[in-house]
Each structure stands twice: as C-alpha cells, then as structure tokens.
Amino acid sequence: MLQNHSGMVKLGKFGSLGDFSISYIGSMVRVTEHYHNCYKVVVSLDQNFDCLIDGQILYGLRGLIVNETIPHTFFAPDSNVLVNFIKTDSLYGCQLRMLLADKAYLNIGSILDPGQLTQVLPFNYAELPNEVLLPHVQVFLDSIFYVQEQLNTRAADERIRLALWFIDGNLHDTLVLKAVAVCINLSAGRTRHLFAQELGMPFSQYVLWKRIQKTIAVAIAEESKLTDVCLRFGFTDQSHFNHTFKRIFGLTPRNMIRNHRVLL
C-alpha cells in the first residue's frame, strides 16, 4: 500500500543533494583507467593529485570535473578526495554540460578561488557525521554552478516537493507515475512534464536514482547484505542491481561501500 507522508523536502538551489548526486570520501593511491555514465566532480581534501585524461597528464590538480564516458586515471598518493557522481539528465547535469561545453574535463581551479577548494569540508571532517558534511558538499557544488549567469533562480514548484516526499517514502513499493500524479492532484501527463521542468530528468530515471541511493544507504546503516536490501527497493536481484550500478558509476556497489565513506 502506498502511503502519503507529511513534511517538507529541503531543496537547495537545484534540488536536494540526493536528487542528483551520490558522493563519497575516499583515499586514492591510484585509481586505474575507468569511466562513468554520469558526470564526476572530484576535489582533493588535502593534497594535489594528477590525472591521465584525454591523452595527457594533468599535474597538481585540486579539483576536476570529468565528462561522461571519458576514460581517466587518477594518481593521488596519500590524498583523500571527495567524489561526486552527478546525473547527466538532472538540473545539475545540465549546468555541468554547459560548463564543459563538450570538453573532456574542466579544471575546477579555473573557475573557483583557491580558498574555495581548500575549505570544501571542515578540517575535522573525519570526526563529523554525514548530516553535518552533506550541507558543505551541497554548498561546494552550488558554488561551481554560481559562476554562470544563466542559472535558474526560481523556487521549485511546491507540487514537485510533495511528489518527492511521496516517492521517498514509497521506494519499497511499486511506484508508477499515475500514483504520484494522484498524490499532487495533477494528470499523469502534467506530472511527467513537471519532473522534466523542475528536476531536469524523467520520472523513471529519478525513481531509479533514488532506489540506488536508498539501497546503498540502508545496506550501510543496517550492515545488511546487498542481496537482501536491493530486493526491498525494486531490483529483481543483486545481479540486476550490480549491473545497473556499475553501468552508471563504473565500479561495483560493494567496492564503493567497502573502500569509501559514502555520504548519504
């Protein structure tokens, strides 16, 4: 049974962090060549790093935005990094598409001041809980997009806020567009248009993204097996979940959970 939920989704300038991004903190001595079907925003939390990308080596980087499907290799000895995977069809993804302008990558140091790149997270971030760190991550990502004059500054439609509450509370069940439309008193066609207009992504892609995020979050919080958790959030089996996850992020969910601090 689908349940409605009261409350308010706290949206940033372009939505809440989980609507468009999956972030983690990790140590990368060397990450071998790989690519993702999403945008990648990487910033070092301590030392500079190097990257082999688009046939050249970039030295002394503090932050880098990597375009989708671009193979790259990171060299970051003894460095901790904040990595953000951004959905290409989200509003943040649209902003990154404009920033990249078909380039393979963009040095974040070319658009942000050094101080903004050295103070992304509090110095004692390792001691702080995720709920304290996530607002800092969102401020950092927002700062990247503020450099554009074309940013959309209007408030999110209140009906889409209600739709997001409904979806977030019902990821364990079958979610169809019609049920969400009934929740917000709109037609299915208008609801579909509203998702594209407000979030920059189709309804089905938003739900998939949230199911992936919820599966990872619950597996970590409950220390449960992915085999059990992915079934609770709409995946046929763990193989289905693993395939979907790796297709988008370029690594397995088990690799992410075991080797990184996931911010959810």
N, C-alpha and C positions, 0 to 999 in steps of 0.2 A: 504494500500500500504506500503510495506516495504521500509524504507529509509536507505541509507548508511550514515555514519557520519564520518567526518574527525576529527582528534585529536589523542591523544595518551593516552592509559590506563597506568597509573603509577603502575608498578608491584613492589612488594617487592621481597625478596629473593625467595619466593614461590608463588607469585601472590599478587593481591591486597587484602586488608582485607576482603572486602565483597564477594570475590570469595569463601571463605571457612569458614567464621565466622560471627556470629551475637553476638554482645556484648552489655551489658548494665551495668549501675551502679545502685545499689540498697541498701537499708537498710534491713538487715535480722535479726530481733529479734529471729525468729525461723522459719525455713523452714521445713515443715513436710516431711516424707519419700516420695520420688519420684524417678523416673529415666528418662533417656533420650535415644533416639535412635541416639545419637551423643556423641562425647567426650565433657567433660566440664572442663574448666580451670578456677579456682576461685582464686582470690588473694584479701586479705584484704587491704584497703586503709588507715586504721588507727590502729585498734586493732586486736589481735589474735582471732581466732574462734575455735570452737570444731566441730567435725563431728562424727556421728554414721554411720559406714560403714563396710560392710563385717563382721558383728558380733562383732565389737569392737568400742570403743570410742577413737578418736584421739584428744588429748588436745593441746592447744597452737599452732595451725597452723597459718601460714601466707599465705600459698598458697597450693592448692591441685589440682591434675589432676584426674578426675574420669572417669573410663572406661565406655563404652556404656552399657546400660541396667543394671547398678549396682544400686540397691536401696540405698539411703543415706538420712540422715537428718542433716541439719546444725543448729548449735546453735551459733548465733553471736550477742549477746546483744550489742546494741548501736554501731554496727560496719557497716561501708559502705564497700561494696565489688564490685570488677569488675568481672563480669561473662562473659565468652566467650564460646559459643557453637561452636564446630568445626565439620565440616562434616567428617564422618568416611572415605569416599572414595575420599577425597581430598589429595593433597600432604602433607599438614599439618597433616591430619588424619593419613597418612602413617607413618609420623615421630612419632606421638604420639603412634601409635601401636607398633613401635619398642621400644620406651621409656618404655611403660607399660609392654611389654613382657608378656601379659596375666594376669598381676596383676590387682586387682580390682581398685587400686588407686596408686598414686605416690605423695609423699610429695615434693612440689617444693623446699622446703628448703634444700632438699638433693642434688639438682643439681645447685642451684643458690646461690650466696652470699647474706647475709642479706641485704646489701646495695641495691642490685638489687630489692629486694622485698619491700623495704620501699620507693623507689623512682620510682614506676611504672608510676604514673601520677604527674604532678606538684602539689605543696601543695595547690594551689588555683584553683584546677580543677573544682570546682563547679561554678566558675565565667567564665570559658573558654568555647568557642563554640566547638561543636563536631569536626569540621575540624581541630582544634588545638590538640584535645585529641587523635584522631584516629592514627596519626603517633606514639604517645607514646605507644599506645596499640600494634601496629604492632612491634615496637622495642622490647617490652616486650616479645611478643610471639616468635619473631625470636630468642631472647636470650635463650629461653628454648631449641630450636632445635639446636643451635650452639654447644651444648655440645657433639653432635655426629660427629664422623669423617666421617660418610658415607654420609653427606649432599651433595646434587647435587648443584654445583655452576655454572652451565652453564646458559647463558641468555635464557630467554623464546623466543621461536620461534616467529618471527615478524608476521607470519600469524595468530598465535593464538591471538596476540594483536589486530589485525584487526577484527578477529571474535568476540572478547569480546566487542569492540566498537559497532559492528553491533547488537549484542544481546541486549546490554544495551539500545540502542536506539529504540528497536523494541519489548519490552516486552509487549506492549499494543496490539500486533498483533499476529496472528498465526505464530509460529516460527518452522520451520522444518529444519532438517539437510541439505537438499539439497539447501535451500536458503542461508545458511551460507557458504556452500561449493562454491557456485557460487560467493559469495562476495570475497572469498580469492583465487579463481581460482584453486580449488582442486576438486577431486572427493569426493562424499559423504563418501566413504569408507576410504579415506585418511584423511578426516576431522575428522571422528569418531576416528581414530587411534591417530590423533594429540591431541585431547582433552584428551584422556586417558594418553598419553605420557607427555603432558605439565602440565595439571591440576590435573591428578590423579583421574578423575571422568568421568562418561559417560556424553555425551552431554545433554541428557534429564534431568539428575539429576542436572547439572549445571543450566539449564534454570529454573527448579523448584525452586532451591535455590534463584536465582535472582528474580523470581516473588514474592516469600515470602518476601524477603528483601525490594523490591520496594513497595509492598502493605503496609507494616508497615511504611516505610519512608514517603510515601505520606499521609497516614492516620494521621500521627503525624504532618507533615508540614502543611497540609491543614485543620487540625482539622475536617476531614471528617469522615463519618460513614464507618466502615469496610464493611458494606453491599454494599455500592456503589463502594468503591475502589477495592475490590477483583475482581469484575466483569471486571474492566478495565485491569486487569493483568492476565487474562486467567483462573480464577477459575469459576466453574459452578455457585456457590452461596456462601453465607457466611458459610453455614454448611460444604461445601466441604473444604473451606479454614480453618475453625476452626479445622476440623478433621485432615487435613494434618499437620497443625501447631502443634497441641497437640501431634500427633503421633511422631513428631521429637523432640520437645522441652520439653514435659512433663508438659506444662502449656498452658493456653489459650492465644491467642494474646491480648485479652482485658486486661487480668491480667498483661501481660508484659507492655503494653502501660500505663495503669493507675498507676501501682505501681513502675515503674522503669524508669530511664533515659536511653533510648535506643540510642546507639551510631551508627548512620548511616549517 
